[in-house]
Structure formats: structure tokens, C-alpha cells
Amino acid sequence: MTTVTMQKFATQIDEMLGEIDNNGDALLVEREQGNFMIMPERDYNSIMETLYLLSTPTNAEHLQHGIEQANSGSYSIKSIDDLWK
């Protein structure tokens, strides 16, 4: 993550947004009134989706169980047709 002042961001906004887009890294813009994070929309959407999926204990537990199954190799592969049965 790169950190810049508001003044530097304001004078180099096009260049900095291009760098963020190219490398996918977040940018912290420091201001006296409070800092801002600038990041690609795809990263923001990913974070929001993760927060949503983990927002309920039951769903978080279900996801953790799935991760454990995948890591241990104890899962089965099914076709899309099998899922509709």
C-alpha cells in the first residue's frame, strides 16, 4: 500500500489512479480531516462480498467447514446435473 499526502494526490491524480488500476494496490491519502483509501472497484466489491458472506455465524461456520474439507481433500466433485436432482 502506498501512502501520499492530499496535495500530492491532487496534483498527480491521473497518474496515481492509473498505477492503482495497473497494480491493484490500495492508496492511502492522508488528510488533516481524516484519511481516505483509494482502491480498485473490484477489490472493494470483493471485500464487501466477503463481509456479507461472513456476516452471520451460521454462514461463516458453513464456509469454514467447506474450506476445511477442501484443504483436507475430503470432498466430491458433482456435475451441474447432479445438483438439480
MDTraj code that builds the backbone (N, CA, C; nanometers):
import mdtraj as md
import numpy as np

residues = "MET THR THR VAL THR MET GLN LYS PHE ALA THR GLN ILE ASP GLU MET LEU GLY GLU ILE ASP ASN ASN GLY ASP ALA LEU LEU VAL GLU ARG GLU GLN GLY ASN PHE MET ILE MET PRO GLU ARG ASP TYR ASN SER ILE MET GLU THR LEU TYR LEU LEU SER THR PRO THR ASN ALA GLU HIS LEU GLN HIS GLY ILE GLU GLN ALA ASN SER GLY SER TYR SER ILE LYS SER ILE ASP ASP LEU TRP LYS".split()
xyz = np.array([
    [0.0857, -0.1174, 0.0000],
    [0.0000, 0.0000, 0.0000],
    [0.0901, 0.1233, 0.0000],
    [0.0536, 0.2174, -0.0817],
    [0.1266, 0.3433, -0.0915],
    [0.0520, 0.4499, -0.0120],
    [0.1259, 0.5374, 0.0519],
    [0.0669, 0.6484, 0.1267],
    [0.1156, 0.7799, 0.0660],
    [0.0226, 0.8709, 0.0419],
    [0.0573, 1.0028, -0.0123],
    [-0.0227, 1.1098, 0.0615],
    [0.0250, 1.2318, 0.0486],
    [-0.0499, 1.3443, 0.1044],
    [-0.1627, 1.3823, 0.0087],
    [-0.2580, 1.4546, 0.0605],
    [-0.3682, 1.5022, -0.0223],
    [-0.3167, 1.5926, -0.1325],
    [-0.2189, 1.6745, -0.1016],
    [-0.1630, 1.7666, -0.2008],
    [-0.1007, 1.6891, -0.3170],
    [-0.0225, 1.5861, -0.2853],
    [0.0405, 1.5075, -0.3915],
    [-0.0654, 1.4351, -0.4739],
    [-0.1655, 1.3781, -0.4069],
    [-0.2727, 1.3088, -0.4780],
    [-0.3451, 1.4044, -0.5722],
    [-0.3736, 1.5245, -0.5239],
    [-0.4470, 1.6219, -0.6047],
    [-0.3693, 1.6618, -0.7293],
    [-0.2384, 1.6699, -0.7186],
    [-0.1590, 1.7142, -0.8346],
    [-0.1248, 1.6000, -0.9296],
    [-0.1355, 1.4746, -0.8831],
    [-0.0981, 1.3598, -0.9669],
    [-0.2099, 1.2562, -0.9753],
    [-0.3343, 1.3020, -0.9694],
    [-0.4480, 1.2102, -0.9601],
    [-0.4548, 1.1114, -1.0767],
    [-0.4390, 1.1586, -1.2000],
    [-0.4482, 1.0673, -1.3143],
    [-0.3400, 0.9600, -1.3088],
    [-0.2186, 1.0021, -1.2796],
    [-0.1069, 0.9079, -1.2715],
    [-0.1295, 0.8060, -1.1599],
    [-0.1720, 0.8522, -1.0444],
    [-0.1913, 0.7622, -0.9304],
    [-0.3070, 0.6655, -0.9529],
    [-0.4153, 0.7128, -1.0118],
    [-0.5272, 0.6225, -1.0409],
    [-0.4858, 0.5175, -1.1434],
    [-0.4036, 0.5570, -1.2405],
    [-0.3516, 0.4613, -1.3374],
    [-0.2669, 0.3548, -1.2712],
    [-0.1827, 0.3953, -1.1764],
    [-0.0991, 0.2985, -1.1039],
    [-0.1843, 0.2021, -1.0220],
    [-0.2871, 0.2555, -0.9562],
    [-0.3778, 0.1708, -0.8780],
    [-0.4455, 0.0696, -0.9692],
    [-0.4895, 0.1158, -1.0844],
    [-0.5561, 0.0271, -1.1799],
    [-0.4608, -0.0803, -1.2313],
    [-0.3363, -0.0431, -1.2570],
    [-0.2385, -0.1384, -1.3106],
    [-0.1902, -0.2398, -1.2094],
    [-0.1636, -0.1959, -1.0858],
    [-0.1056, -0.2887, -0.9889],
    [-0.2040, -0.3409, -0.8859],
    [-0.3247, -0.2876, -0.8826],
    [-0.4273, -0.3370, -0.7914],
    [-0.4019, -0.3033, -0.6459],
    [-0.3019, -0.2201, -0.6195],
    [-0.2671, -0.1842, -0.4832],
    [-0.3548, -0.0695, -0.4352],
    [-0.3824, -0.0663, -0.3057],
    [-0.4603, 0.0429, -0.2486],
    [-0.3700, 0.1638, -0.2241],
    [-0.4316, 0.2794, -0.2171],
    [-0.3601, 0.4040, -0.1927],
    [-0.4235, 0.4716, -0.0721],
    [-0.3410, 0.5062, 0.0264],
    [-0.3881, 0.5800, 0.1428],
    [-0.3572, 0.7273, 0.1205],
    [-0.4612, 0.8093, 0.1201],
    [-0.4452, 0.9534, 0.1036],
    [-0.4646, 1.0169, 0.2410],
    [-0.3572, 1.0770, 0.2905],
    [-0.3612, 1.1369, 0.4239],
    [-0.4088, 1.2817, 0.4170],
    [-0.5044, 1.3127, 0.5053],
    [-0.5566, 1.4485, 0.5169],
    [-0.5688, 1.4827, 0.6647],
    [-0.5656, 1.6097, 0.6959],
    [-0.5834, 1.6520, 0.8350],
    [-0.7226, 1.6159, 0.8859],
    [-0.8224, 1.6223, 0.7981],
    [-0.9609, 1.5962, 0.8374],
    [-0.9928, 1.4477, 0.8436],
    [-0.9010, 1.3621, 0.8039],
    [-0.9238, 1.2178, 0.8014],
    [-0.8718, 1.1583, 0.6724],
    [-0.8238, 1.0379, 0.6811],
    [-0.7626, 0.9715, 0.5660],
    [-0.8663, 0.9011, 0.4790],
    [-0.8272, 0.8756, 0.3548],
    [-0.9113, 0.8039, 0.2596],
    [-0.8323, 0.6900, 0.1978],
    [-0.9003, 0.5798, 0.1707],
    [-0.8427, 0.4688, 0.0961],
    [-0.8976, 0.4741, -0.0454],
    [-0.8088, 0.4642, -0.1418],
    [-0.8472, 0.4571, -0.2822],
    [-0.8053, 0.3179, -0.3287],
    [-0.8989, 0.2437, -0.3868],
    [-0.8690, 0.1084, -0.4333],
    [-0.9542, 0.0762, -0.5554],
    [-0.9129, -0.0245, -0.6323],
    [-0.9944, -0.0640, -0.7470],
    [-1.1337, -0.1106, -0.7014],
    [-1.2330, -0.0823, -0.7830],
    [-1.3699, -0.1213, -0.7503],
    [-1.3805, -0.2713, -0.7300],
    [-1.3085, -0.3498, -0.8096],
    [-1.3172, -0.4962, -0.7961],
    [-1.2710, -0.5411, -0.6579],
    [-1.1696, -0.4734, -0.6018],
    [-1.1228, -0.5075, -0.4673],
    [-1.2265, -0.4697, -0.3625],
    [-1.2852, -0.3525, -0.3774],
    [-1.3912, -0.3097, -0.2855],
    [-1.5075, -0.4084, -0.2884],
    [-1.5505, -0.4461, -0.4089],
    [-1.6615, -0.5407, -0.4213],
    [-1.6272, -0.6746, -0.3572],
    [-1.5040, -0.7193, -0.3725],
    [-1.4608, -0.8448, -0.3123],
    [-1.4665, -0.8378, -0.1597],
    [-1.4197, -0.7278, -0.1041],
    [-1.4233, -0.7095, 0.0414],
    [-1.5669, -0.7084, 0.0917],
    [-1.6540, -0.6362, 0.0228],
    [-1.7934, -0.6273, 0.0649],
    [-1.8629, -0.7635, 0.0559],
    [-1.8319, -0.8412, -0.0473],
    [-1.8891, -0.9752, -0.0613],
    [-1.8421, -1.0655, 0.0528],
    [-1.7144, -1.0569, 0.0867],
    [-1.6607, -1.1368, 0.1977],
    [-1.7277, -1.0987, 0.3289],
    [-1.7428, -0.9700, 0.3534],
    [-1.8110, -0.9261, 0.4758],
    [-1.9542, -0.9772, 0.4811],
    [-2.0223, -0.9719, 0.3679],
    [-2.1600, -1.0213, 0.3627],
    [-2.1651, -1.1716, 0.3924],
    [-2.0760, -1.2471, 0.3296],
    [-2.0774, -1.3921, 0.3490],
    [-2.0429, -1.4318, 0.4921],
    [-1.9638, -1.3517, 0.5595],
    [-1.9247, -1.3825, 0.6974],
    [-2.0108, -1.3114, 0.8009],
    [-2.1165, -1.2444, 0.7570],
    [-2.1966, -1.1614, 0.8473],
    [-2.2855, -1.2410, 0.9420],
    [-2.3125, -1.3660, 0.9107],
    [-2.3912, -1.4475, 1.0024],
    [-2.3064, -1.5650, 1.0504],
    [-2.3134, -1.5986, 1.1774],
    [-2.2323, -1.7090, 1.2300],
    [-2.2571, -1.8412, 1.1571],
    [-2.3809, -1.8682, 1.1209],
    [-2.4122, -1.9941, 1.0534],
    [-2.3440, -2.0016, 0.9176],
    [-2.3496, -1.8946, 0.8418],
    [-2.2867, -1.8940, 0.7103],
    [-2.1350, -1.9008, 0.7229],
    [-2.0790, -1.8270, 0.8190],
    [-1.9342, -1.8301, 0.8409],
    [-1.8894, -1.9721, 0.8775],
    [-1.9660, -2.0396, 0.9608],
    [-1.9333, -2.1782, 1.0001],
    [-1.9412, -2.2715, 0.8797],
    [-2.0434, -2.2545, 0.7987],
    [-2.0595, -2.3364, 0.6787],
    [-1.9412, -2.3167, 0.5829],
    [-1.9006, -2.1933, 0.5639],
    [-1.7868, -2.1642, 0.4772],
    [-1.6571, -2.2213, 0.5341],
    [-1.6383, -2.2101, 0.6657],
    [-1.5186, -2.2652, 0.7290],
    [-1.5138, -2.4168, 0.7119],
    [-1.6275, -2.4812, 0.7254],
    [-1.6353, -2.6264, 0.7064],
    [-1.5961, -2.6622, 0.5627],
    [-1.6446, -2.5860, 0.4669],
    [-1.6096, -2.6104, 0.3265],
    [-1.4602, -2.5914, 0.3006],
    [-1.4005, -2.4912, 0.3624],
    [-1.2564, -2.4679, 0.3481],
    [-1.1785, -2.5849, 0.4068],
    [-1.2217, -2.6313, 0.5234],
    [-1.1547, -2.7458, 0.5868],
    [-1.1655, -2.8703, 0.4996],
    [-1.2818, -2.8937, 0.4407],
    [-1.2982, -3.0079, 0.3510],
    [-1.2053, -2.9960, 0.2308],
    [-1.1990, -2.8788, 0.1721],
    [-1.1139, -2.8593, 0.0548],
    [-0.9670, -2.8788, 0.0906],
    [-0.9251, -2.8259, 0.2043],
    [-0.7852, -2.8386, 0.2460],
    [-0.7466, -2.9825, 0.2787],
    [-0.8403, -3.0594, 0.3305],
    [-0.8101, -3.1981, 0.3672],
    [-0.8312, -3.2946, 0.2505],
    [-0.8918, -3.2465, 0.1427],
    [-0.9171, -3.3325, 0.0275],
    [-1.0407, -3.4195, 0.0428],
    [-1.1211, -3.3941, 0.1445],
    [-1.2408, -3.4768, 0.1680],
    [-1.3642, -3.4106, 0.1065],
    [-1.3660, -3.4082, -0.0238],
    [-1.4793, -3.3516, -0.0958],
    [-1.5049, -3.4366, -0.2192],
    [-1.6195, -3.4181, -0.2789],
    [-1.6520, -3.4913, -0.4011],
    [-1.6898, -3.3916, -0.5096],
    [-1.6658, -3.4310, -0.6315],
    [-1.6975, -3.3458, -0.7461],
    [-1.8304, -3.3918, -0.8035],
    [-1.9191, -3.2960, -0.8266],
    [-2.0506, -3.3270, -0.8824],
    [-2.0720, -3.2427, -1.0068],
    [-2.1484, -3.2971, -1.0988],
    [-2.1825, -3.2212, -1.2184],
    [-2.2992, -3.1282, -1.1865],
    [-2.3210, -3.0329, -1.2705],
    [-2.4323, -2.9415, -1.2512],
    [-2.5656, -3.0147, -1.2552],
    [-2.5733, -3.1205, -1.3346],
    [-2.6954, -3.2003, -1.3411],
    [-2.7243, -3.2686, -1.2083],
    [-2.6188, -3.3137, -1.1386],
    [-2.6367, -3.3776, -1.0082],
    [-2.6934, -3.2795, -0.9050],
    [-2.6580, -3.1545, -0.9184],
    [-2.7052, -3.0557, -0.8223],
    [-2.8543, -3.0284, -0.8354],
    [-2.9103, -3.0535, -0.9517],
    [-3.0528, -3.0281, -0.9744],
    [-3.1403, -3.1468, -0.9359],
    [-3.0780, -3.2559, -0.8980],
    [-3.1559, -3.3751, -0.8618],
    [-3.2097, -3.3661, -0.7217],
])
top = md.Topology()
chain = top.add_chain()
for i, resn in enumerate(residues, 1):
    res = top.add_residue(resn, chain, resSeq=i)
    for name in ("N", "CA", "C"):
        top.add_atom(name, md.element.get_by_symbol(name[0]), res)
traj = md.Trajectory(xyz[None], top)
